[in-house]
Amino acid sequence: MNAYAAQIFVTDYASEAQAKVFVTNYKSEANCIVYETKYQSDTGSGVWYFTNYKSDARAVIYYTKYKSEADLIIHFTNYKSEARCRY
């Protein structure tokens, strides 16, 4: 388990992203069930903390409108206990 939540920076440019992410409404088709935390110190698989600074991020992502071009398919949950990633 990570010591801290995954620090994520969202970019507007696909070319600078490490991964293209598609957000789905269906848990069953997601690689990751993501819980967005407000606390950088929160822990757990699928727990993401969104940072405003690219230099602070462990991953840079770009949201795509097309599932076919996504590297990762995620579903947001309101419950930390549901958060998980399977690659």
PDB file of N, CA, C and O in Angstrom:
ATOM      1  N   MET A   1       0.836  -1.178   0.000  1.00  0.00           N
ATOM      2  CA  MET A   1       0.000   0.000   0.000  1.00  0.00           C
ATOM      3  C   MET A   1       0.881   1.241   0.000  1.00  0.00           C
ATOM      4  O   MET A   1       1.935   1.258   0.636  1.00  0.00           O
ATOM      5  N   ASN A   2       0.455   2.273  -0.708  1.00  0.00           N
ATOM      6  CA  ASN A   2       1.221   3.506  -0.776  1.00  0.00           C
ATOM      7  C   ASN A   2       1.184   4.241   0.562  1.00  0.00           C
ATOM      8  O   ASN A   2       0.231   4.111   1.330  1.00  0.00           O
ATOM      9  N   ALA A   3       2.235   5.013   0.825  1.00  0.00           N
ATOM     10  CA  ALA A   3       2.278   5.802   2.038  1.00  0.00           C
ATOM     11  C   ALA A   3       1.329   6.992   1.949  1.00  0.00           C
ATOM     12  O   ALA A   3       0.846   7.489   2.967  1.00  0.00           O
ATOM     13  N   TYR A   4       1.070   7.439   0.737  1.00  0.00           N
ATOM     14  CA  TYR A   4       0.188   8.577   0.509  1.00  0.00           C
ATOM     15  C   TYR A   4      -0.727   8.277  -0.666  1.00  0.00           C
ATOM     16  O   TYR A   4      -0.489   7.354  -1.445  1.00  0.00           O
ATOM     17  N   ALA A   5      -1.784   9.083  -0.774  1.00  0.00           N
ATOM     18  CA  ALA A   5      -2.678   8.964  -1.916  1.00  0.00           C
ATOM     19  C   ALA A   5      -1.894   9.258  -3.194  1.00  0.00           C
ATOM     20  O   ALA A   5      -0.903   9.988  -3.166  1.00  0.00           O
ATOM     21  N   ALA A   6      -2.339   8.692  -4.306  1.00  0.00           N
ATOM     22  CA  ALA A   6      -1.717   9.003  -5.589  1.00  0.00           C
ATOM     23  C   ALA A   6      -1.980  10.471  -5.894  1.00  0.00           C
ATOM     24  O   ALA A   6      -3.129  10.910  -5.935  1.00  0.00           O
ATOM     25  N   GLN A   7      -0.912  11.223  -6.107  1.00  0.00           N
ATOM     26  CA  GLN A   7      -1.048  12.646  -6.418  1.00  0.00           C
ATOM     27  C   GLN A   7      -1.179  12.788  -7.921  1.00  0.00           C
ATOM     28  O   GLN A   7      -0.279  12.412  -8.672  1.00  0.00           O
ATOM     29  N   ILE A   8      -2.306  13.332  -8.355  1.00  0.00           N
ATOM     30  CA  ILE A   8      -2.655  13.380  -9.765  1.00  0.00           C
ATOM     31  C   ILE A   8      -2.770  14.826 -10.227  1.00  0.00           C
ATOM     32  O   ILE A   8      -3.380  15.662  -9.560  1.00  0.00           O
ATOM     33  N   PHE A   9      -2.175  15.101 -11.374  1.00  0.00           N
ATOM     34  CA  PHE A   9      -2.335  16.398 -12.033  1.00  0.00           C
ATOM     35  C   PHE A   9      -3.061  16.154 -13.345  1.00  0.00           C
ATOM     36  O   PHE A   9      -2.689  15.265 -14.112  1.00  0.00           O
ATOM     37  N   VAL A  10      -4.095  16.940 -13.601  1.00  0.00           N
ATOM     38  CA  VAL A  10      -4.865  16.812 -14.836  1.00  0.00           C
ATOM     39  C   VAL A  10      -4.403  17.889 -15.805  1.00  0.00           C
ATOM     40  O   VAL A  10      -4.421  19.076 -15.481  1.00  0.00           O
ATOM     41  N   THR A  11      -3.987  17.468 -16.996  1.00  0.00           N
ATOM     42  CA  THR A  11      -3.533  18.393 -18.020  1.00  0.00           C
ATOM     43  C   THR A  11      -4.573  18.532 -19.122  1.00  0.00           C
ATOM     44  O   THR A  11      -5.408  17.650 -19.327  1.00  0.00           O
ATOM     45  N   ASP A  12      -4.506  19.640 -19.818  1.00  0.00           N
ATOM     46  CA  ASP A  12      -5.397  19.877 -20.957  1.00  0.00           C
ATOM     47  C   ASP A  12      -4.789  19.372 -22.262  1.00  0.00           C
ATOM     48  O   ASP A  12      -5.405  19.473 -23.323  1.00  0.00           O
ATOM     49  N   TYR A  13      -3.575  18.828 -22.176  1.00  0.00           N
ATOM     50  CA  TYR A  13      -2.849  18.418 -23.380  1.00  0.00           C
ATOM     51  C   TYR A  13      -2.504  16.934 -23.346  1.00  0.00           C
ATOM     52  O   TYR A  13      -1.758  16.488 -22.474  1.00  0.00           O
ATOM     53  N   ALA A  14      -3.033  16.187 -24.270  1.00  0.00           N
ATOM     54  CA  ALA A  14      -2.787  14.745 -24.336  1.00  0.00           C
ATOM     55  C   ALA A  14      -1.303  14.439 -24.473  1.00  0.00           C
ATOM     56  O   ALA A  14      -0.827  13.429 -23.954  1.00  0.00           O
ATOM     57  N   SER A  15      -0.574  15.297 -25.162  1.00  0.00           N
ATOM     58  CA  SER A  15       0.845  15.045 -25.430  1.00  0.00           C
ATOM     59  C   SER A  15       1.722  15.094 -24.178  1.00  0.00           C
ATOM     60  O   SER A  15       2.805  14.509 -24.171  1.00  0.00           O
ATOM     61  N   GLU A  16       1.287  15.767 -23.137  1.00  0.00           N
ATOM     62  CA  GLU A  16       2.117  15.829 -21.919  1.00  0.00           C
ATOM     63  C   GLU A  16       1.639  14.865 -20.832  1.00  0.00           C
ATOM     64  O   GLU A  16       2.213  14.825 -19.744  1.00  0.00           O
ATOM     65  N   ALA A  17       0.608  14.102 -21.118  1.00  0.00           N
ATOM     66  CA  ALA A  17       0.061  13.166 -20.132  1.00  0.00           C
ATOM     67  C   ALA A  17       0.817  11.844 -20.140  1.00  0.00           C
ATOM     68  O   ALA A  17       1.306  11.400 -21.178  1.00  0.00           O
ATOM     69  N   GLN A  18       0.907  11.230 -18.980  1.00  0.00           N
ATOM     70  CA  GLN A  18       1.459   9.893 -18.860  1.00  0.00           C
ATOM     71  C   GLN A  18       0.403   8.848 -19.177  1.00  0.00           C
ATOM     72  O   GLN A  18       0.718   7.724 -19.570  1.00  0.00           O
ATOM     73  N   ALA A  19      -0.872   9.239 -18.999  1.00  0.00           N
ATOM     74  CA  ALA A  19      -1.973   8.317 -19.285  1.00  0.00           C
ATOM     75  C   ALA A  19      -3.208   9.093 -19.722  1.00  0.00           C
ATOM     76  O   ALA A  19      -3.511  10.166 -19.200  1.00  0.00           O
ATOM     77  N   LYS A  20      -3.914   8.518 -20.698  1.00  0.00           N
ATOM     78  CA  LYS A  20      -5.212   9.046 -21.111  1.00  0.00           C
ATOM     79  C   LYS A  20      -6.274   8.281 -20.326  1.00  0.00           C
ATOM     80  O   LYS A  20      -6.269   7.050 -20.291  1.00  0.00           O
ATOM     81  N   VAL A  21      -7.179   9.023 -19.699  1.00  0.00           N
ATOM     82  CA  VAL A  21      -8.154   8.431 -18.791  1.00  0.00           C
ATOM     83  C   VAL A  21      -9.573   8.700 -19.302  1.00  0.00           C
ATOM     84  O   VAL A  21      -9.924   9.819 -19.674  1.00  0.00           O
ATOM     85  N   PHE A  22     -10.365   7.637 -19.305  1.00  0.00           N
ATOM     86  CA  PHE A  22     -11.774   7.738 -19.647  1.00  0.00           C
ATOM     87  C   PHE A  22     -12.584   7.468 -18.383  1.00  0.00           C
ATOM     88  O   PHE A  22     -12.328   6.496 -17.673  1.00  0.00           O
ATOM     89  N   VAL A  23     -13.560   8.329 -18.105  1.00  0.00           N
ATOM     90  CA  VAL A  23     -14.413   8.155 -16.929  1.00  0.00           C
ATOM     91  C   VAL A  23     -15.710   7.482 -17.375  1.00  0.00           C
ATOM     92  O   VAL A  23     -16.407   7.979 -18.261  1.00  0.00           O
ATOM     93  N   THR A  24     -16.024   6.355 -16.754  1.00  0.00           N
ATOM     94  CA  THR A  24     -17.230   5.609 -17.080  1.00  0.00           C
ATOM     95  C   THR A  24     -18.256   5.711 -15.951  1.00  0.00           C
ATOM     96  O   THR A  24     -17.906   5.950 -14.795  1.00  0.00           O
ATOM     97  N   ASN A  25     -19.504   5.529 -16.303  1.00  0.00           N
ATOM     98  CA  ASN A  25     -20.572   5.513 -15.301  1.00  0.00           C
ATOM     99  C   ASN A  25     -20.764   4.128 -14.694  1.00  0.00           C
ATOM    100  O   ASN A  25     -21.564   3.955 -13.775  1.00  0.00           O
ATOM    101  N   TYR A  26     -20.024   3.135 -15.212  1.00  0.00           N
ATOM    102  CA  TYR A  26     -20.232   1.745 -14.813  1.00  0.00           C
ATOM    103  C   TYR A  26     -19.007   1.165 -14.112  1.00  0.00           C
ATOM    104  O   TYR A  26     -17.928   1.099 -14.700  1.00  0.00           O
ATOM    105  N   LYS A  27     -19.166   0.753 -12.880  1.00  0.00           N
ATOM    106  CA  LYS A  27     -18.068   0.142 -12.125  1.00  0.00           C
ATOM    107  C   LYS A  27     -17.509  -1.085 -12.831  1.00  0.00           C
ATOM    108  O   LYS A  27     -16.303  -1.335 -12.810  1.00  0.00           O
ATOM    109  N   SER A  28     -18.392  -1.840 -13.451  1.00  0.00           N
ATOM    110  CA  SER A  28     -17.993  -3.118 -14.040  1.00  0.00           C
ATOM    111  C   SER A  28     -17.015  -2.984 -15.195  1.00  0.00           C
ATOM    112  O   SER A  28     -16.304  -3.943 -15.498  1.00  0.00           O
ATOM    113  N   GLU A  29     -16.953  -1.841 -15.847  1.00  0.00           N
ATOM    114  CA  GLU A  29     -16.016  -1.687 -16.965  1.00  0.00           C
ATOM    115  C   GLU A  29     -14.774  -0.869 -16.606  1.00  0.00           C
ATOM    116  O   GLU A  29     -13.959  -0.558 -17.475  1.00  0.00           O
ATOM    117  N   ALA A  30     -14.636  -0.526 -15.343  1.00  0.00           N
ATOM    118  CA  ALA A  30     -13.508   0.296 -14.905  1.00  0.00           C
ATOM    119  C   ALA A  30     -12.306  -0.540 -14.481  1.00  0.00           C
ATOM    120  O   ALA A  30     -12.455  -1.600 -13.872  1.00  0.00           O
ATOM    121  N   ASN A  31     -11.099  -0.044 -14.815  1.00  0.00           N
ATOM    122  CA  ASN A  31      -9.851  -0.611 -14.301  1.00  0.00           C
ATOM    123  C   ASN A  31      -9.612  -0.156 -12.869  1.00  0.00           C
ATOM    124  O   ASN A  31      -9.029  -0.873 -12.055  1.00  0.00           O
ATOM    125  N   CYS A  32     -10.080   1.057 -12.584  1.00  0.00           N
ATOM    126  CA  CYS A  32      -9.919   1.633 -11.253  1.00  0.00           C
ATOM    127  C   CYS A  32     -11.236   2.231 -10.784  1.00  0.00           C
ATOM    128  O   CYS A  32     -11.922   2.936 -11.524  1.00  0.00           O
ATOM    129  N   ILE A  33     -11.568   1.932  -9.539  1.00  0.00           N
ATOM    130  CA  ILE A  33     -12.658   2.615  -8.846  1.00  0.00           C
ATOM    131  C   ILE A  33     -11.950   3.672  -7.997  1.00  0.00           C
ATOM    132  O   ILE A  33     -11.218   3.330  -7.068  1.00  0.00           O
ATOM    133  N   VAL A  34     -12.162   4.938  -8.308  1.00  0.00           N
ATOM    134  CA  VAL A  34     -11.376   6.020  -7.721  1.00  0.00           C
ATOM    135  C   VAL A  34     -12.194   6.793  -6.699  1.00  0.00           C
ATOM    136  O   VAL A  34     -13.330   7.199  -6.943  1.00  0.00           O
ATOM    137  N   TYR A  35     -11.564   6.978  -5.544  1.00  0.00           N
ATOM    138  CA  TYR A  35     -12.105   7.843  -4.512  1.00  0.00           C
ATOM    139  C   TYR A  35     -11.236   9.089  -4.464  1.00  0.00           C
ATOM    140  O   TYR A  35     -10.029   9.003  -4.237  1.00  0.00           O
ATOM    141  N   GLU A  36     -11.853  10.249  -4.679  1.00  0.00           N
ATOM    142  CA  GLU A  36     -11.106  11.507  -4.630  1.00  0.00           C
ATOM    143  C   GLU A  36     -11.045  12.004  -3.199  1.00  0.00           C
ATOM    144  O   GLU A  36     -12.076  12.240  -2.570  1.00  0.00           O
ATOM    145  N   THR A  37      -9.837  12.161  -2.690  1.00  0.00           N
ATOM    146  CA  THR A  37      -9.648  12.624  -1.321  1.00  0.00           C
ATOM    147  C   THR A  37      -9.209  14.082  -1.306  1.00  0.00           C
ATOM    148  O   THR A  37      -8.613  14.581  -2.261  1.00  0.00           O
ATOM    149  N   LYS A  38      -9.512  14.743  -0.215  1.00  0.00           N
ATOM    150  CA  LYS A  38      -9.072  16.120  -0.022  1.00  0.00           C
ATOM    151  C   LYS A  38      -7.755  16.172   0.741  1.00  0.00           C
ATOM    152  O   LYS A  38      -7.180  17.241   0.941  1.00  0.00           O
ATOM    153  N   TYR A  39      -7.287  15.000   1.164  1.00  0.00           N
ATOM    154  CA  TYR A  39      -6.113  14.931   2.026  1.00  0.00           C
ATOM    155  C   TYR A  39      -4.981  14.158   1.352  1.00  0.00           C
ATOM    156  O   TYR A  39      -5.142  12.992   0.989  1.00  0.00           O
ATOM    157  N   GLN A  40      -3.866  14.801   1.193  1.00  0.00           N
ATOM    158  CA  GLN A  40      -2.691  14.205   0.566  1.00  0.00           C
ATOM    159  C   GLN A  40      -2.185  12.999   1.350  1.00  0.00           C
ATOM    160  O   GLN A  40      -1.595  12.089   0.769  1.00  0.00           O
ATOM    161  N   SER A  41      -2.406  12.983   2.646  1.00  0.00           N
ATOM    162  CA  SER A  41      -1.907  11.902   3.498  1.00  0.00           C
ATOM    163  C   SER A  41      -2.818  10.681   3.520  1.00  0.00           C
ATOM    164  O   SER A  41      -2.467   9.668   4.124  1.00  0.00           O
ATOM    165  N   ASP A  42      -3.978  10.755   2.875  1.00  0.00           N
ATOM    166  CA  ASP A  42      -4.891   9.615   2.814  1.00  0.00           C
ATOM    167  C   ASP A  42      -4.224   8.464   2.061  1.00  0.00           C
ATOM    168  O   ASP A  42      -3.432   8.703   1.149  1.00  0.00           O
ATOM    169  N   THR A  43      -4.532   7.232   2.426  1.00  0.00           N
ATOM    170  CA  THR A  43      -3.879   6.091   1.791  1.00  0.00           C
ATOM    171  C   THR A  43      -4.876   5.108   1.215  1.00  0.00           C
ATOM    172  O   THR A  43      -6.050   5.096   1.586  1.00  0.00           O
ATOM    173  N   GLY A  44      -4.385   4.279   0.296  1.00  0.00           N
ATOM    174  CA  GLY A  44      -5.200   3.199  -0.241  1.00  0.00           C
ATOM    175  C   GLY A  44      -5.136   3.121  -1.754  1.00  0.00           C
ATOM    176  O   GLY A  44      -4.900   4.117  -2.438  1.00  0.00           O
ATOM    177  N   SER A  45      -5.350   1.930  -2.254  1.00  0.00           N
ATOM    178  CA  SER A  45      -5.405   1.706  -3.691  1.00  0.00           C
ATOM    179  C   SER A  45      -6.645   2.390  -4.241  1.00  0.00           C
ATOM    180  O   SER A  45      -7.741   2.212  -3.709  1.00  0.00           O
ATOM    181  N   GLY A  46      -6.481   3.162  -5.291  1.00  0.00           N
ATOM    182  CA  GLY A  46      -7.606   3.859  -5.895  1.00  0.00           C
ATOM    183  C   GLY A  46      -7.953   5.175  -5.217  1.00  0.00           C
ATOM    184  O   GLY A  46      -8.939   5.816  -5.583  1.00  0.00           O
ATOM    185  N   VAL A  47      -7.159   5.587  -4.235  1.00  0.00           N
ATOM    186  CA  VAL A  47      -7.374   6.872  -3.573  1.00  0.00           C
ATOM    187  C   VAL A  47      -6.505   7.918  -4.270  1.00  0.00           C
ATOM    188  O   VAL A  47      -5.277   7.829  -4.263  1.00  0.00           O
ATOM    189  N   TRP A  48      -7.156   8.897  -4.863  1.00  0.00           N
ATOM    190  CA  TRP A  48      -6.451   9.923  -5.633  1.00  0.00           C
ATOM    191  C   TRP A  48      -6.617  11.281  -4.986  1.00  0.00           C
ATOM    192  O   TRP A  48      -7.699  11.664  -4.541  1.00  0.00           O
ATOM    193  N   TYR A  49      -5.499  11.998  -4.951  1.00  0.00           N
ATOM    194  CA  TYR A  49      -5.474  13.391  -4.500  1.00  0.00           C
ATOM    195  C   TYR A  49      -5.094  14.241  -5.702  1.00  0.00           C
ATOM    196  O   TYR A  49      -4.023  14.056  -6.279  1.00  0.00           O
ATOM    197  N   PHE A  50      -5.962  15.172  -6.084  1.00  0.00           N
ATOM    198  CA  PHE A  50      -5.688  16.014  -7.250  1.00  0.00           C
ATOM    199  C   PHE A  50      -4.937  17.258  -6.815  1.00  0.00           C
ATOM    200  O   PHE A  50      -5.405  18.014  -5.963  1.00  0.00           O
ATOM    201  N   THR A  51      -3.767  17.464  -7.408  1.00  0.00           N
ATOM    202  CA  THR A  51      -2.930  18.611  -7.095  1.00  0.00           C
ATOM    203  C   THR A  51      -3.027  19.648  -8.208  1.00  0.00           C
ATOM    204  O   THR A  51      -3.272  19.313  -9.367  1.00  0.00           O
ATOM    205  N   ASN A  52      -2.833  20.892  -7.844  1.00  0.00           N
ATOM    206  CA  ASN A  52      -2.856  21.979  -8.824  1.00  0.00           C
ATOM    207  C   ASN A  52      -1.501  22.197  -9.472  1.00  0.00           C
ATOM    208  O   ASN A  52      -1.367  23.020 -10.378  1.00  0.00           O
ATOM    209  N   TYR A  53      -0.500  21.466  -9.013  1.00  0.00           N
ATOM    210  CA  TYR A  53       0.866  21.685  -9.485  1.00  0.00           C
ATOM    211  C   TYR A  53       1.444  20.422 -10.110  1.00  0.00           C
ATOM    212  O   TYR A  53       1.546  19.386  -9.453  1.00  0.00           O
ATOM    213  N   LYS A  54       1.812  20.512 -11.350  1.00  0.00           N
ATOM    214  CA  LYS A  54       2.371  19.369 -12.075  1.00  0.00           C
ATOM    215  C   LYS A  54       3.629  18.840 -11.390  1.00  0.00           C
ATOM    216  O   LYS A  54       3.863  17.632 -11.370  1.00  0.00           O
ATOM    217  N   SER A  55       4.429  19.731 -10.834  1.00  0.00           N
ATOM    218  CA  SER A  55       5.682  19.330 -10.188  1.00  0.00           C
ATOM    219  C   SER A  55       5.449  18.480  -8.931  1.00  0.00           C
ATOM    220  O   SER A  55       6.343  17.743  -8.517  1.00  0.00           O
ATOM    221  N   ASP A  56       4.279  18.573  -8.330  1.00  0.00           N
ATOM    222  CA  ASP A  56       3.954  17.787  -7.136  1.00  0.00           C
ATOM    223  C   ASP A  56       3.372  16.416  -7.475  1.00  0.00           C
ATOM    224  O   ASP A  56       3.280  15.547  -6.607  1.00  0.00           O
ATOM    225  N   ALA A  57       2.985  16.225  -8.716  1.00  0.00           N
ATOM    226  CA  ALA A  57       2.231  15.027  -9.109  1.00  0.00           C
ATOM    227  C   ALA A  57       3.118  13.808  -9.299  1.00  0.00           C
ATOM    228  O   ALA A  57       4.260  13.907  -9.747  1.00  0.00           O
ATOM    229  N   ARG A  58       2.558  12.650  -8.942  1.00  0.00           N
ATOM    230  CA  ARG A  58       3.197  11.368  -9.251  1.00  0.00           C
ATOM    231  C   ARG A  58       2.738  10.877 -10.611  1.00  0.00           C
ATOM    232  O   ARG A  58       3.395  10.037 -11.226  1.00  0.00           O
ATOM    233  N   ALA A  59       1.594  11.405 -11.091  1.00  0.00           N
ATOM    234  CA  ALA A  59       1.076  11.028 -12.407  1.00  0.00           C
ATOM    235  C   ALA A  59       0.375  12.231 -13.042  1.00  0.00           C
ATOM    236  O   ALA A  59      -0.297  13.010 -12.367  1.00  0.00           O
ATOM    237  N   VAL A  60       0.550  12.357 -14.342  1.00  0.00           N
ATOM    238  CA  VAL A  60      -0.107  13.406 -15.123  1.00  0.00           C
ATOM    239  C   VAL A  60      -1.091  12.712 -16.052  1.00  0.00           C
ATOM    240  O   VAL A  60      -0.710  11.852 -16.846  1.00  0.00           O
ATOM    241  N   ILE A  61      -2.360  13.094 -15.946  1.00  0.00           N
ATOM    242  CA  ILE A  61      -3.382  12.440 -16.756  1.00  0.00           C
ATOM    243  C   ILE A  61      -4.113  13.443 -17.642  1.00  0.00           C
ATOM    244  O   ILE A  61      -4.130  14.648 -17.387  1.00  0.00           O
ATOM    245  N   TYR A  62      -4.708  12.898 -18.680  1.00  0.00           N
ATOM    246  CA  TYR A  62      -5.533  13.665 -19.607  1.00  0.00           C
ATOM    247  C   TYR A  62      -6.857  12.932 -19.732  1.00  0.00           C
ATOM    248  O   TYR A  62      -6.873  11.731 -20.000  1.00  0.00           O
ATOM    249  N   TYR A  63      -7.968  13.635 -19.543  1.00  0.00           N
ATOM    250  CA  TYR A  63      -9.281  13.020 -19.696  1.00  0.00           C
ATOM    251  C   TYR A  63      -9.656  12.995 -21.173  1.00  0.00           C
ATOM    252  O   TYR A  63      -9.652  14.031 -21.838  1.00  0.00           O
ATOM    253  N   THR A  64      -9.976  11.827 -21.675  1.00  0.00           N
ATOM    254  CA  THR A  64     -10.399  11.679 -23.054  1.00  0.00           C
ATOM    255  C   THR A  64     -11.896  11.392 -23.110  1.00  0.00           C
ATOM    256  O   THR A  64     -12.461  10.819 -22.179  1.00  0.00           O
ATOM    257  N   LYS A  65     -12.522  11.789 -24.191  1.00  0.00           N
ATOM    258  CA  LYS A  65     -13.948  11.544 -24.391  1.00  0.00           C
ATOM    259  C   LYS A  65     -14.203  10.179 -25.015  1.00  0.00           C
ATOM    260  O   LYS A  65     -15.346   9.732 -25.114  1.00  0.00           O
ATOM    261  N   TYR A  66     -13.119   9.521 -25.437  1.00  0.00           N
ATOM    262  CA  TYR A  66     -13.253   8.275 -26.185  1.00  0.00           C
ATOM    263  C   TYR A  66     -12.631   7.103 -25.434  1.00  0.00           C
ATOM    264  O   TYR A  66     -11.424   7.082 -25.192  1.00  0.00           O
ATOM    265  N   LYS A  67     -13.445   6.146 -25.074  1.00  0.00           N
ATOM    266  CA  LYS A  67     -12.976   4.967 -24.345  1.00  0.00           C
ATOM    267  C   LYS A  67     -11.921   4.204 -25.136  1.00  0.00           C
ATOM    268  O   LYS A  67     -10.999   3.635 -24.552  1.00  0.00           O
ATOM    269  N   SER A  68     -12.050   4.190 -26.451  1.00  0.00           N
ATOM    270  CA  SER A  68     -11.128   3.422 -27.295  1.00  0.00           C
ATOM    271  C   SER A  68      -9.694   3.943 -27.263  1.00  0.00           C
ATOM    272  O   SER A  68      -8.768   3.188 -27.562  1.00  0.00           O
ATOM    273  N   GLU A  69      -9.486   5.191 -26.914  1.00  0.00           N
ATOM    274  CA  GLU A  69      -8.117   5.727 -26.866  1.00  0.00           C
ATOM    275  C   GLU A  69      -7.567   5.824 -25.437  1.00  0.00           C
ATOM    276  O   GLU A  69      -6.464   6.330 -25.234  1.00  0.00           O
ATOM    277  N   ALA A  70      -8.318   5.350 -24.466  1.00  0.00           N
ATOM    278  CA  ALA A  70      -7.908   5.464 -23.063  1.00  0.00           C
ATOM    279  C   ALA A  70      -6.886   4.401 -22.671  1.00  0.00           C
ATOM    280  O   ALA A  70      -6.959   3.251 -23.106  1.00  0.00           O
ATOM    281  N   ASP A  71      -5.937   4.812 -21.841  1.00  0.00           N
ATOM    282  CA  ASP A  71      -4.994   3.882 -21.220  1.00  0.00           C
ATOM    283  C   ASP A  71      -5.585   3.309 -19.944  1.00  0.00           C
ATOM    284  O   ASP A  71      -5.224   2.214 -19.513  1.00  0.00           O
ATOM    285  N   LEU A  72      -6.497   4.063 -19.345  1.00  0.00           N
ATOM    286  CA  LEU A  72      -7.085   3.693 -18.076  1.00  0.00           C
ATOM    287  C   LEU A  72      -8.555   4.107 -18.067  1.00  0.00           C
ATOM    288  O   LEU A  72      -8.899   5.222 -18.458  1.00  0.00           O
ATOM    289  N   ILE A  73      -9.410   3.202 -17.618  1.00  0.00           N
ATOM    290  CA  ILE A  73     -10.838   3.490 -17.498  1.00  0.00           C
ATOM    291  C   ILE A  73     -11.161   3.524 -16.011  1.00  0.00           C
ATOM    292  O   ILE A  73     -10.914   2.562 -15.283  1.00  0.00           O
ATOM    293  N   ILE A  74     -11.724   4.663 -15.568  1.00  0.00           N
ATOM    294  CA  ILE A  74     -12.009   4.816 -14.142  1.00  0.00           C
ATOM    295  C   ILE A  74     -13.484   5.108 -13.897  1.00  0.00           C
ATOM    296  O   ILE A  74     -14.212   5.570 -14.776  1.00  0.00           O
ATOM    297  N   HIS A  75     -13.886   4.823 -12.680  1.00  0.00           N
ATOM    298  CA  HIS A  75     -15.220   5.159 -12.191  1.00  0.00           C
ATOM    299  C   HIS A  75     -15.031   5.819 -10.834  1.00  0.00           C
ATOM    300  O   HIS A  75     -14.355   5.267  -9.966  1.00  0.00           O
ATOM    301  N   PHE A  76     -15.622   6.998 -10.641  1.00  0.00           N
ATOM    302  CA  PHE A  76     -15.515   7.679  -9.349  1.00  0.00           C
ATOM    303  C   PHE A  76     -16.559   7.147  -8.383  1.00  0.00           C
ATOM    304  O   PHE A  76     -17.709   6.911  -8.754  1.00  0.00           O
ATOM    305  N   THR A  77     -16.140   6.963  -7.134  1.00  0.00           N
ATOM    306  CA  THR A  77     -17.049   6.525  -6.071  1.00  0.00           C
ATOM    307  C   THR A  77     -17.052   7.554  -4.950  1.00  0.00           C
ATOM    308  O   THR A  77     -16.089   8.302  -4.775  1.00  0.00           O
ATOM    309  N   ASN A  78     -18.120   7.584  -4.209  1.00  0.00           N
ATOM    310  CA  ASN A  78     -18.215   8.467  -3.046  1.00  0.00           C
ATOM    311  C   ASN A  78     -17.741   7.786  -1.764  1.00  0.00           C
ATOM    312  O   ASN A  78     -17.732   8.388  -0.690  1.00  0.00           O
ATOM    313  N   TYR A  79     -17.347   6.520  -1.896  1.00  0.00           N
ATOM    314  CA  TYR A  79     -16.988   5.727  -0.718  1.00  0.00           C
ATOM    315  C   TYR A  79     -15.556   5.205  -0.821  1.00  0.00           C
ATOM    316  O   TYR A  79     -15.216   4.471  -1.749  1.00  0.00           O
ATOM    317  N   LYS A  80     -14.738   5.587   0.131  1.00  0.00           N
ATOM    318  CA  LYS A  80     -13.335   5.163   0.133  1.00  0.00           C
ATOM    319  C   LYS A  80     -13.216   3.641   0.192  1.00  0.00           C
ATOM    320  O   LYS A  80     -12.280   3.074  -0.373  1.00  0.00           O
ATOM    321  N   SER A  81     -14.143   2.981   0.861  1.00  0.00           N
ATOM    322  CA  SER A  81     -14.087   1.521   0.993  1.00  0.00           C
ATOM    323  C   SER A  81     -14.264   0.795  -0.346  1.00  0.00           C
ATOM    324  O   SER A  81     -13.903  -0.376  -0.456  1.00  0.00           O
ATOM    325  N   GLU A  82     -14.805   1.456  -1.349  1.00  0.00           N
ATOM    326  CA  GLU A  82     -14.987   0.852  -2.681  1.00  0.00           C
ATOM    327  C   GLU A  82     -13.778   1.084  -3.586  1.00  0.00           C
ATOM    328  O   GLU A  82     -13.681   0.460  -4.643  1.00  0.00           O
ATOM    329  N   ALA A  83     -12.876   1.944  -3.206  1.00  0.00           N
ATOM    330  CA  ALA A  83     -11.741   2.305  -4.064  1.00  0.00           C
ATOM    331  C   ALA A  83     -10.788   1.129  -4.247  1.00  0.00           C
ATOM    332  O   ALA A  83     -10.433   0.441  -3.290  1.00  0.00           O
ATOM    333  N   ARG A  84     -10.380   0.912  -5.506  1.00  0.00           N
ATOM    334  CA  ARG A  84      -9.401  -0.139  -5.827  1.00  0.00           C
ATOM    335  C   ARG A  84      -8.970   0.024  -7.278  1.00  0.00           C
ATOM    336  O   ARG A  84      -9.660   0.650  -8.083  1.00  0.00           O
ATOM    337  N   CYS A  85      -7.832  -0.543  -7.589  1.00  0.00           N
ATOM    338  CA  CYS A  85      -7.350  -0.561  -8.973  1.00  0.00           C
ATOM    339  C   CYS A  85      -6.948  -1.962  -9.351  1.00  0.00           C
ATOM    340  O   CYS A  85      -6.341  -2.683  -8.559  1.00  0.00           O
ATOM    341  N   ARG A  86      -7.284  -2.345 -10.557  1.00  0.00           N
ATOM    342  CA  ARG A  86      -6.824  -3.614 -11.116  1.00  0.00           C
ATOM    343  C   ARG A  86      -6.340  -3.296 -12.530  1.00  0.00           C
ATOM    344  O   ARG A  86      -7.078  -2.740 -13.343  1.00  0.00           O
ATOM    345  N   TYR A  87      -5.110  -3.653 -12.800  1.00  0.00           N
ATOM    346  CA  TYR A  87      -4.503  -3.311 -14.101  1.00  0.00           C
ATOM    347  C   TYR A  87      -4.376  -4.525 -14.967  1.00  0.00           C
ATOM    348  O   TYR A  87      -3.889  -4.432 -16.094  1.00  0.00           O
TER     349      TYR A  87
END
